Amino acid sequence: MAIEMSGVTKAFRGGVRALAGVDLRVRCGTVGLLGANGAGKTTLLRVLTGALRPTAGRVAVGGRDLATGSGRRAAQRDIGYLPQELSPYPDLTGREFLDYMALLKGIGDRRFRRAHVAELLARVGLTDDGARRIAAYSGGMRRRLGIAQSLLGDPGLLVLDEPTAGLDPEERMRFRSLLADLGRDRTVVLSTHLLDDVAQACSTAAVLAGGRLVFHGAVGDLAAVARGRTYEVPADAPAGARSTVVRASPAGQRVVAGAAPPRGRPVAPTLEDGYIALLRSDPG
């Protein structure tokens, strides 16, 4: 489902601008939304879901203008949202929670609702745990249950805020596989600070800095921003005054630099290198 944001600005009291003239168009697939804390990611997600109205600019989801009440209500029926902090009722079972949320979503037919809930539990790998109380779920199971509730009603757009935060490596890998699968038949906007999530699950990336969109394109193109600027430097050599250390180990440092550091060996850039290079070159 298509997303169109044009000139979107959001200012809060005191003149703080969380978003500043954002233009973003997404047609399909999974886009990873990156940016430091305070860059405007959560504000953009709230504007996109219609929970927050922009100060200026236009937002359309599936061709529906969110500035109108009817357009916003129609679009929200086709949006699934997973907030960063989801607190499902701990005394309910996973199946009961999804059934309750389905009722709130307007899915009234009891037979269809039960079948739909069973299908979603299977899709997120919770069929055997659907009768367990949520209080007994691990963090990863709760996040998968959150994905299931966001899929109620088969929305054309999924908006996910830091869905892998706090998960252990095994759960994170499972979650990335699920996200990649979901992006095949709908649009997914994944907000995260974990670059590996974007590298593994997303076809495109968008980067916010200071409320502005400073990059939107293929994940490989973001890595290419650091082409010719990424070096491995031995541990006993200086990184250079114009270098940013991306990663350090006992053997040396991986740096993004404006000029080749002493004894630096050029290497192919990764997504992490490209992200650092982009933020270094952005005037802010």
C-alpha positions in Angstrom: 0.0 0.0 0.0 1.4 3.4 -1.0 2.5 6.0 1.4 2.9 9.6 0.4 4.3 12.3 2.7 4.9 15.8 1.3 6.4 18.7 3.2 5.4 17.2 6.5 6.4 19.3 9.5 5.5 18.8 13.1 6.2 21.5 15.7 5.5 21.2 19.4 5.2 23.8 22.1 8.2 25.9 22.6 9.0 25.9 18.9 10.6 22.4 18.9 10.4 20.9 15.4 10.3 17.1 15.5 9.8 16.9 11.7 11.0 19.5 9.2 9.6 19.3 5.6 9.7 15.5 5.2 9.0 14.1 1.7 8.7 10.3 1.6 7.1 8.0 -0.9 6.9 4.2 -0.4 5.1 1.9 -2.8 5.6 -1.6 -1.3 8.0 -3.8 0.5 9.8 -3.2 3.8 11.5 0.1 4.6 13.8 0.5 7.5 13.5 3.9 9.3 16.8 4.8 10.9 18.0 7.7 13.0 19.5 8.6 16.4 17.3 9.2 19.4 15.4 12.4 19.0 15.7 12.3 15.2 11.9 12.2 14.8 11.3 8.6 14.0 8.4 8.0 16.5 6.8 11.3 15.6 6.9 10.3 11.9 5.3 6.9 12.8 2.5 8.6 14.8 1.8 11.1 12.0 1.8 8.2 9.5 -0.8 6.2 11.5 -3.0 9.3 11.9 -2.5 9.4 15.7 -0.8 12.8 15.4 -1.6 15.6 13.0 1.2 17.4 11.3 1.6 21.1 11.6 2.1 21.4 7.9 2.3 19.1 4.9 0.2 16.3 3.4 0.0 12.6 4.4 -1.8 10.0 2.3 -2.0 6.3 2.9 -3.4 4.1 0.1 -4.6 7.3 -1.6 -6.6 8.5 1.4 -5.8 11.9 2.7 -5.2 11.8 6.5 -6.2 15.5 6.8 -9.9 14.6 6.4 -11.8 12.7 9.1 -13.2 10.1 6.6 -9.8 9.6 4.9 -8.1 9.1 8.3 -10.7 6.6 9.5 -10.6 4.7 6.2 -6.8 4.6 6.2 -6.6 3.5 9.9 -8.7 0.5 9.2 -6.0 -0.7 6.8 -3.0 0.0 9.2 -1.5 -2.4 11.7 0.6 -0.7 14.4 3.0 -2.2 16.9 4.2 0.4 19.4 7.6 0.2 21.1 5.9 -0.6 24.4 3.0 -3.0 24.0 1.5 -4.1 27.4 -1.0 -6.9 26.7 -3.2 -7.9 29.6 -1.1 -10.5 31.5 -4.0 -12.5 32.8 -5.4 -13.2 29.3 -4.1 -16.0 27.2 -2.5 -15.1 23.9 -5.6 -16.4 22.1 -8.0 -14.4 24.3 -5.9 -11.2 23.8 -6.1 -11.5 20.0 -9.8 -12.3 20.1 -10.4 -9.2 22.3 -8.3 -7.0 20.0 -10.1 -8.4 16.9 -13.4 -7.3 18.5 -12.0 -3.8 19.0 -10.9 -3.8 15.3 -14.5 -4.5 14.3 -14.2 -8.2 13.4 -17.6 -9.3 14.7 -18.2 -12.7 13.1 -17.2 -15.2 15.9 -16.4 -18.1 13.6 -14.3 -16.0 11.3 -12.6 -14.3 14.2 -11.6 -17.6 15.8 -10.2 -18.9 12.5 -8.3 -15.6 11.9 -6.8 -15.7 15.4 -5.7 -19.3 14.9 -4.1 -18.3 11.6 -2.2 -15.4 13.1 -0.9 -17.5 16.0 0.4 -20.0 13.6 2.1 -17.3 11.4 4.0 -15.9 14.4 4.9 -19.4 15.8 2.6 -19.2 18.9 0.1 -22.0 18.1 1.3 -24.2 21.0 1.4 -21.2 23.4 -2.0 -19.6 22.5 -3.6 -21.1 25.6 -0.9 -19.9 28.0 -1.3 -16.7 30.0 0.7 -13.8 28.6 2.3 -13.3 32.0 4.3 -16.5 31.3 5.5 -15.3 27.8 9.1 -14.4 27.2 9.9 -11.0 25.7 10.3 -12.5 22.3 6.9 -14.2 22.5 5.3 -10.9 23.5 6.8 -9.2 20.6 5.5 -11.9 18.3 2.1 -11.6 19.8 2.3 -7.9 19.2 3.0 -8.6 15.5 0.0 -10.9 15.4 -2.3 -8.1 16.8 -0.9 -5.7 14.2 -1.9 -8.2 11.5 -5.6 -8.4 12.6 -7.8 -7.6 9.7 -5.0 -8.2 7.2 -3.8 -4.5 6.9 -2.0 -3.3 3.8 0.4 -1.2 5.9 2.3 -2.3 9.0 4.0 0.3 11.2 6.5 -1.2 13.7 8.3 0.8 16.3 11.6 -0.9 17.5 10.1 -4.4 17.3 13.3 -6.3 18.1 14.4 -4.1 21.1 15.5 -6.2 24.0 15.3 -9.5 22.2 18.0 -12.2 22.5 19.9 -13.1 19.3 17.9 -16.2 18.6 14.5 -14.3 18.9 15.9 -11.4 16.9 16.8 -13.7 14.0 13.4 -15.3 14.1 11.8 -11.9 14.1 13.8 -10.7 11.1 12.8 -13.7 9.1 9.1 -13.0 10.0 9.5 -9.3 9.0 11.1 -10.2 5.6 8.1 -12.5 5.0 5.6 -9.9 5.9 7.1 -7.4 3.5 6.3 -9.7 0.5 2.6 -8.9 0.4 2.2 -5.5 2.1 4.1 -2.3 3.0 6.1 -2.4 6.2 7.7 0.6 7.9 10.2 -0.6 10.5 11.6 2.0 12.9 14.8 0.7 14.5 18.2 1.8 15.8 19.6 -1.7 14.9 21.3 -1.5 11.5 21.4 -5.3 11.3 17.6 -5.4 11.4 17.5 -3.2 8.2 20.3 -5.2 6.5 18.5 -8.5 7.1 14.9 -7.6 6.7 14.5 -4.4 4.5 14.9 -3.7 0.8 15.1 0.1 1.3 16.1 2.5 4.1 15.2 6.0 5.2 17.3 8.0 7.5 16.1 10.9 9.7 18.5 13.5 11.2 17.2 16.4 13.1 13.7 15.9 11.8 14.8 15.9 8.2 14.9 13.0 5.7 18.6 12.9 4.7 18.4 9.6 2.8 15.9 7.3 1.1 16.9 4.5 -1.2 18.1 1.0 -1.5 19.9 -0.5 1.5 23.0 -1.1 -0.8 23.0 2.5 -1.8 23.2 3.6 1.9 26.3 1.4 2.3 27.8 2.9 -0.8 27.8 6.4 0.8 31.0 5.2 2.6 32.7 3.9 -0.6 36.3 5.1 -0.7 36.0 6.4 2.9 36.2 3.1 4.9 39.5 1.8 6.3 41.0 -0.8 8.6 43.7 0.7 10.8 46.2 -1.4 12.8 46.0 -1.1 16.6 49.4 0.5 16.8 48.6 3.2 14.2 46.6 6.5 14.7 43.1 6.6 13.3 43.5 10.1 12.0 42.0 13.4 13.2 39.2 13.3 10.6 38.2 9.8 11.3 35.2 8.3 13.0 35.7 4.9 14.6 32.9 2.5 13.6 34.3 -0.6 15.3 37.3 -1.4 17.4 39.0 -4.7 18.3 42.4 -5.7 19.8 43.7 -6.0 16.2 42.8 -2.5 15.2 39.9 -0.1 14.2 37.5 0.2 11.4 37.0 3.9 10.6 35.2 6.2 8.2 37.5 9.0 7.2 37.5 12.1 5.0 41.1 11.3 4.0 43.1 8.0 4.2 44.6 7.6 7.7 48.2 6.6 8.2 48.6 2.9 7.4 44.9 2.6 6.7 43.8 -0.2 4.4 40.7 0.5 2.2 37.9 -2.0 2.7 34.4 -2.4 1.2 31.8 -0.5 3.2 29.0 -2.0 5.2 25.6 -0.5 6.0 27.0 0.7 9.3 29.8 2.5 7.5 27.4 4.1 5.1 25.1 5.3 7.9 28.0 6.8 9.8 29.4 8.5 6.7 26.0 10.0 5.9 25.6 11.5 9.4 29.1 12.8 9.3 28.5 14.6 6.0 25.1 15.9 7.0 25.4 19.6 8.2 22.6 19.0 10.7 
